[in-house]
Amino acid sequence: MSSLILEKRDQQFVLHEMLEVNKLCENPKFEDFSGDIFDMVLTEAQKLAEKELLPATAEGDKEGCRLEDGQVYVPECFRRPWKLFGEGGWMAMCNSPEVGGQGLPTVIRSASWDWFLHNFACFMYPGLTEGTGELVEEYGTDTQKEKYLPALLEGRWAGTMALTEPAAGSDVGALTTKAVRQSDGTFLIQGTKIFISAGDHDLAESIIHPVLARIEGDPAGTKGISLFLVPKYLINDDGSIGARNDYEVASIEEKLGLHGSSTCLLNFGDNGACYGELLGEERTGMKIMFKMMNGARISVGMQGLTASSISYLYALQYAKERMQGSSLMEMRNPEAPRVAIIQHADVRRMLLWMKTQVDSMRALMYYTTCCVDRAAASDNEEEQAKWNGLFEILTPICKAYNSDIGFKVCETAIQVYGGYGYSSEYPVEQFLRDEKIGSIYEGANGIQALDLVGRKLNMKKGTYFMALLTEMGATINRYNADAVVGDLAADVQDAVGVLADMAMFFGQSAKEGQFMIPVNNAYPFLMMMGKIVSAWLLLWQAGLASEKLAALAADKGIDLFDAAAKAAFIKDNKDAAFYSGKLMGSRFFIRNVLPEIYGTVKAIKNGDLSNLEITDESFAV
């Protein structure tokens, strides 16, 4: 293992052997880059992660945040990472060079985040700042870009995302925060926002809050919402920091995890003087904020991946070192030597399950964000629409599937550790606590499922969903006659057929007036689709691994049909061991995890609506 954060060899495999990201550099948009430059960026990301972020993970959790006299103070160990994020341009990776960004592909940012997000409490601060900067770049006026962008991209100022309100929760359209128009074109903001991640801190000189509010007189619901930039400090004409704006940090939340992330309750305009300026056009706030929300949902999917990756690698290391019990073959021998717990069948089952989940999540996140790059690199409108559509349909899978599976991977890591995993002196219990929020924020996973079933499957009359099926079909066709993975291709083909059939079943149910069937089963469908997409990506990896392993063996004169020679080859050759792991992991997932979808299909198609039919009083008497 090159690191306890992620398996670097797997990152390289997905980027270069699976997605062939070097080909992006053939397009004028990315022609200033190369595969070597991408690797250099990731090497620097690894250094920053291992030297600064990993050591600050437990320390930041223990120290937490505190609120004193209206000012939030974050863990001291977060200061140096924040400084290095700003100095290294990590908050401007994908911004245009015209505004001071690096213009890197989105997939390289994802790969960098793969190193960073295990310490999500610390990453919140630069991550939200980057998102705020991207909003200003795309929707701000020239004056706003000049005013805000340099300080945001350099990390002198920070950003947030202020959506949620006490009474509205996930129902953003029910917000009550109002904006009062002033004669000079600015607005006065008044209202309360809760659960605002990085809502206040002492890392930056100022904080810029994108705040959703309704201009007085505008219609109810999401159509009447606008977006405003609300700075912590007013900005003087010369760009310097001015007086404190009229909002108050009322409290910071005491949370299960992410203790180093300051989650704040903010009261705007209690004195009627909270300055804000419109970002974009009036009544387009939700459209603008969805750009940042989609980015946040991708980061939550990455959080699920990184929590899983580090939990798996720590559990794997522990399983190799922890001596307990004897070999099953000598269970009747009281004098038998103790063996490492990785030798026990159930521990191996858990570890291989974790490995395949991590491998598939990494492939899903990199593939999905690479879709953005392929759209940006294309000058063909049909190709652009296809890749943007694939990004749209996979985003709820990235967010919801990864966050829920990520939590289960963390839970399984604790199980591998046994009682020690439940103890705070070992790291995996923190990873589980930090990951739990992933299924809740940025749109709870049930809402992601409704978005997938109610909107994404039918976008452009199902064009994007069919494009995904076509992509999966191409992989199946490539390997369905392969001597090594052909049987796995057949299993995945059956599963893809099930996915298409379930989409048609939902459509037919809605046509027949039984729209509650897809609504009621949206979440099981999303998780089922997540497993099928994962199986497709793992088949793709298995096919590549089979080809690479065969080429390696041929080069070394190894007969892979000779079991002893093959075992020795894999033991002595790291690349052979890696490709063999890919093959065995993919086979394990497709043969042991993928079949779970058939139980889901049976449950959905029986049409049971017991949870809707039971009365409120009957839940407990």
N, C-alpha and C positions, 0 to 999 in steps of 0.2 A: 504494500500500500504506500503510495507516494505521500499521502496526507490523511489525517483523520477527518478532514472537512469533506473532501470528495475524492473519488478515484480519477485522477488526472488522465489515465489511459482511456477511461470511458469517455471523458469529455472530448478528447482528441478523436476518438472513434466516431462519435456522433457528428462532430463538426466536419471532419475532413473525409472520413470514409463513407459516412451515411449521407450527409447533406451536401458534401462537396462545396463548402462555403467559398473556397478559392474562386469558383466560377463567378461569384458576385463581382469580383474585381475586373471581369471582362466588360462590365457595363460602365459607361462614363460616370455614373453617380458615385461609384466606388473605385474608380480606376487609380486613385492615389494610394490604395491599400494593396496588400498582398497577404497570402497565407502566413508568411513569416511575421509580418506586422501584427496580424491577429494573435499569433502565438506570443509575441513580445508583450502585447497588452495583457494577455492572460497570465503570463509569468509575473508581471507587476501586480496584477490582482491577487495572485497567490501569495506574494510577499506581504502585501498589505493585510491580507486575511490572517495569515499565520503569525505575523509579528504583532499585529495591533488588535484585530477584531476578536480572534479566538481567546487571547488572554483576558480580554475585557468582558467576555460573555458572562461568566459566573460572578465576577466582581461587580459588574453593573447590576446584575440581578439582586445581589445582596445589599448594595448601597441604595438602589432605587432613586426616586425623585422626591423632592420636598418643595413645599410652597411656603414662602416667607415674605410677608408684607407685599403680597400681590405679584411676586416674582417667583418663577419656578427655577429650581436648580437641579441639574441632571448629574448623573454619576461623573466624578472627576475623570475616570478612565475613558470617558467618551470624548474628551476634549482633543486629544491628539488624533484619533481617527477622523473627527470632523475636520480638523485643520488639513490633514493629508488628503481627504476627499476633495476639498476645495483646491488645494495646490496642485493636485494631480489631474484635475479636469474630469473627475469621475462623475460630477453632477452635470456634465455637458457632453456626454459621450455621443448622443444622437442628435444634438442640436446642430443647426447649420453652421458651417464655418463662417458664414457672413455675419453671424451674431456672436461669434466667439466660441462656438461649439466645435466638436471634432468630426462630426458627420459620419461616425462609424455605423455599420449595420446594426440593426436591432438585435439580431441573434448574438452578436459579440457582446452587446450589453448584457443579454441574458446569461451568457457564459461567465461574464465577470460577476454578475449578481450571484451566480452559483457558488462563488467563493465567499461572498459577503453576507448573504441573508441568513446564515445560521445564527448570527447575532442580529436578529431582526429588530430588537429594541434599539440598538445603536443605529441600524441602517434606516430606521424610520425618518430620522432627521434629514439626511441627504436625499433619501428617496423621494420624500414629499416635496423637497425643495426643487428637485429635478422636474417633477411633474408640474409644479407651479410655473417654472421657467418655460416648459413646453407650451403651456396654455397661453402665456404672454406672447411667446414667439408666434404662435399661429393666429391668435385672435386679437392681440393688442394693437393699438394705434402706434404709429411711429414714435410718438411722444412717450407712450407707455413702455415701449421696448427700450428706448434710450434711458428711461427713468429707472426701470426695474431689472432688465435682463442682465447687465454686467454684474451687478451685486449678487443676484441669485446664482448665476452660473459660477461665480468665483467663490461662493460660500460666505460672502460677507453678510448677506441677508438669507433668511430661511423662508420656507413656504409650508403651507398646510392644506387642508381640504375641509371646509366647514359646511357640512350638509345637515347632519342629524339634529333633530330637536326632541325635547322631552315627550311631547304629545304625539308627534308624527312618527318617530322611529324610522322604519324602512319605507313608510308611506310619505315620500319626500313631497309629494304634491300637497300635503296637508300642512306644510310649514306656515308659520305665522310671522316670521321675521319680515319686517317691512323696510322699504327704502323710500325716503321722502325727498322728492326732487327739489334742488336748490336753483336759484336763478343763474348761477355760474356753470350749471351742467353737472355738478357733482351731486352726491346724495348723502343724506344722513341715515344711518343704519340703526335699527332698533330691534332687539330680539335676543333669544338665548339659543346657543348651540351646545350640544353635549357629545361626549365620546370623541373629542377632537384630538386625534393622535398628533403628538409633537405640538400641541396647542400653545405651549409657551415653554421657553427654556433660555438658558444663558450662554448658548454656544455662539450665537450670531448677534450682530449689532442691532438687527431689527427682524421682524417676521411679517411676511405678507400673507394675509388670509384671503383666499378666494371664498367668498361667502354667498350662498344662495339666499335670495330674498325676493319679495314681491313689491314692485313699485305700487304705491298707493293708487287705487283705481283699476289696476290690472286684474284680469279674470282669475278665478279660482283654479286649482289644479296645476298640473305641471306646465300647461301652456302659458301660464301667466308668470312664470318664474324667470328672473334675470340673475346675472352673476356680477359680483362686485369685488374689487380689490380693496381690502381694508388693511392698511399698514399698522403695525404696532406703534410706530412713531410717525408723525407727519414728516413730510419730506420738504425741505426748503428749496427755493428756486435754484440754488447752486448745487443741489443734489445731496447736501448734508442732512444729517438727522436733526429733526426738530422736536416739537413738544410731543408728549405721550398722547396717543389717540384715546378717545373716550370709550374704552371697553375694559372689563374687569375679568381677571382670572378668579372665578369664584371658588374652584376646588380642583384637585386632581383625584382621579379615580384610584381606588385601591383594588388591584386586579389579581386574578389567579396567576398570571404570567406577564411577560413583557414589562417587568418592574422598572426597567431603565427608560421606558418610553413614557413621556409625560402625556397622559390622556386627560384632557381638561374640559371643564365646564366654563364656557365663556359667555358673559353678559355684555352685549353690545348696546351702547347708547343709553345707559341709565340716566345720564345727564343731558340727553338730547343733543349730543355734539359728536357723534361717532362718524368720522369722515369715511366715505367710500366713493370709488369711481367705477363706472360701468365698464365691464370687459365684454367686448363684442356688442351685438345689437340687443336692444330691449326684447324681453320675452323669448330669448334663445338660451337662457341659462342652463337648461337641462341638456340641450344639444352640446353646448361647450363643455359642461362638466362631464358628460359621458366620455369625452376623450380622456380626461384624467381618471375617471372611474374605470375605464377599460384598462388603462395602464396599471391602475392599482389592483385590478383583478388578476392581471398577469403577474404582478409582484406577489400577490397572495398565493398563486399557483407555484411560483418560485419558492415561496416560503415553505410550502408543503414539501417540495422537492428537497430543499436544503436541510430542513429538519429531519427528513427521512434519511438523507445521505449521511449526515453526521451521526445520527442515532444508529444506523446500520453499521457503520465503520467502527464505532466505539464498541458495539455489541460483538462484532466479529473479533476485534482485538481481545476483548474479555474472554470470549469463548475459546480462543486459542491458548490463553494463559491460565484459565481457571481449571485446576485439577480437581475432579470430583467423580467418584464412582469408577467402576471397572468397565472394561469392554463387555458388550452384551455377549460376546462369544465366551467370556470367562465369568459369567455372572454367578456360577456355582462355586467358584474358586475363591475362598476367603483371603487367600494370599495374593490374589491377582493385583498387579500394580494399578494405581489410579491413572486415569487418562484425562486429557483435556475434554471439557464438555462438548466441544465441537464434534467429538467422536460419537455422541449420542444422537440417535435417529431424530428425536423430536426437536432437538436444538438445530440440527441440520435442516429440518423442514422449515423452522422459523427463519433461519438465516437465508435460505434460498428464496423463501417467499418475500422477505425484505429486499433482497438483491434485485429480484425481478421487478418489484414495484419501483425501486429507485431507478433502474435502467429504463423502464417504460416512461416514468414521469420526466426524466431528463430528455428523452427523445421527443416526448409530447411538447414540452416547453420550448425546446430549440426549434422543432419543426414549425410550431405555431408562430413563433416570432420571426422565423425565417420567411414565412409567408408575406409578412409586411415588407421585407427587403426585396423579395421577388416582385411584388407589386410595384414598389418604388423604382426598381431597376428596369421595368418593362415600359416600352413606349406603345404597346398594343393595348387598347382599351379593354378588349375581351379578356386578355391575360391579367390585366390589373384587376378587373372585376372578379375573376376567378380566385386569385390569391387573397384579395381583401375579403371575399366571401368565406373562404376557408378559415381565415383568421376570426371572422365573426362567429362562425358556427362552433369553432373549437374553444373560444374564450370561456364560455360557461363550463366546459369540461375541465379546462385548465384550472379554473378557480375552485369549483365545487368538488370534482373528483380528487384532485390533488390534495386539497385541504383535508378532506375526510380520510382518504387513504394515508396521507401523511401522519395524521393523528394515530391511526392504527399501527403504522410502522413504529412510531415512538413508543406506543404501548407494548408492542412486541419486543422492542429493545429492552424495556424494563423486565419483561418476562424472561428474556435470555439471561439477564443479570441476576434474576431471582430476587431475594430479599434485599441485596445490595442495590439493585436498581430502584427500589422504593425509598432509598436513603439519600439525603441531600448531599452527602459527601461525594456521591457519584453523579456524573453529569446528565444522565439520560432523563431523570425526572424533570429537570428544567426544560429540556427540549419538548417534552410532552405538554408542560404547562404553557410554554410560549406558543405552541402550535394550535392549541384548542381554539383560540379566537379566530383562526383562519376560516372556519365554517360559518362564522357569524357576521364579521364585518365585510364591507364592500358589497353588500347584498347577500343576505343569508342564503345558504345553499338551496333551500326550497324555492327561493325567488329565482336563483340561477336556473333551476330546473324548469320553472314556469316560462322563463325567457327562452330557454332552448326549445321546449315543446310548443309554446304558444306563438313564438315569433321567429326564431332562427331556422327551424326546420322548413318553414314556409316562405322564407325570404326569396324574393324574385321567383315566386311560384315553385319553390323547391330546387332552384338551380344550384344553389351552393351545397345543399345536402347531396344532390346527385353528383356534384364535382368531387365531394369527399368519397362517395362510393366508388367513383371512377378511379381515384387515386389508390384506394385500397385494392380494387380489382386488378390494377396494373401490377402491383406487387405480387398478388396471388398468382397471376398468370406467369410471372417471371419464374416462380419457384414451384409451380404445381407438378412439374415433371422431374424435379430434383430428387436424386436418389437419397439424399440425407434429410432434407426438410420438406419433401413433397407431402408427406402425411400431415405435417403441421399446416401446410398451405390448404389442404382439404378441410381441416378443422376450422381454420379462419374463414374460408370461403362459406362454410355453413353458417358461421356466426354473422358474417356480413349479410347473408341472405335473411337471417333473423332480424337484423337491424332494419333492413328495408321493409320487411313484412310488418314490423311493429309500427313503423312510421305510417304505412298505409292503413293499418288497423286503427290508429288514432284518428287519421283523417276521415275514415269511414264512420267511426263512432260519432265524431262531431257532426257529420252530415246527417246522421240519423237522430240527432238531437240528444245524444248521450255524451255531451261535451264534458261531463264530470269525470268520465273514465280517463281521458288524457290528463285532465287537471289533477285528479286524485293520484294518478300514477306517474306524474312528471318526475319526481325524484328517483323512484326505482328505475325509470327509463334512463335518466341521466347516468346513473351508476352502471347500468347495463351497457350503455353506449361507451362509457369510459373504459370498461373492460374490453370491449370489442376493438376500440381504437388502440388500446394498449397491445392487444394481441397482434394487430396488424403491424404496429411498429416493431414489436419483438420478432415477428416473422421476418420482416425486412432485415433486422439485425442478424438473425440466425442464418439467413441466406448469404449475407455478406461474410459472416464468420466462417461458414462452411467453405466458401470459395477461398478465403484467405488461409484457413487451416490446411486445406488440400495443397495450396501452392507452397506453403512453408514446408510441409511434409515432403513434397516432391523435390523441393530444392535440397533437402537434407537426406533424401533417399530413404525416408521412413514409410513403411507400409502401415497405413492407418487401420487396416483390417487385422493387423497383428496386435492383439490387446496389450501384450507386455511391452512391445516396442512403442506403441502409442502412449501408454502410461508413463514410460520413461521420458519420452519426448516432451510430454506436457509438463512433467516435473522439472525438466532442465531448461525449458525454453519459455520465457515469460510471455511472448506473443502467442505461442501455442496455448499456454494456460489461459490467457485472456479470451482467445477465440473459443476455446473449449467451454469456458464459463458462460460465454454468450449462448452457445448452442444448448447447454444443459439448462440454463436459466429460462430460455425461451420455451424449451420443451416442457419444463415444469409448469410455467404459467399457462401455456395453451392447453395442457392436458389436465391440470389440476384446478386452475382458477377460472379459466374461460367457461367451463361447463356450468358454472353457477348461473349463467345467463338464462339457462333453460328453465330453472325454477322461477326466475323473475317473469319470464314470458307466461308460464302457466298461471302465476298469481295475477298478472295483469289481465289476461284474457278471460279469467273466470268472472270478471265484472263485479266482484264483490265491493260494496260501498259501505261496509259495516261502520267504518269510522265516521261517515257522514250521517248514518241513520241512527246511531246511538244518541240518546238524549243527553243533555248536559248533566242532568241529575243522576244518570246511570253510571257515570264514570266512577263515582264514589258515593256511598250512602251511609 
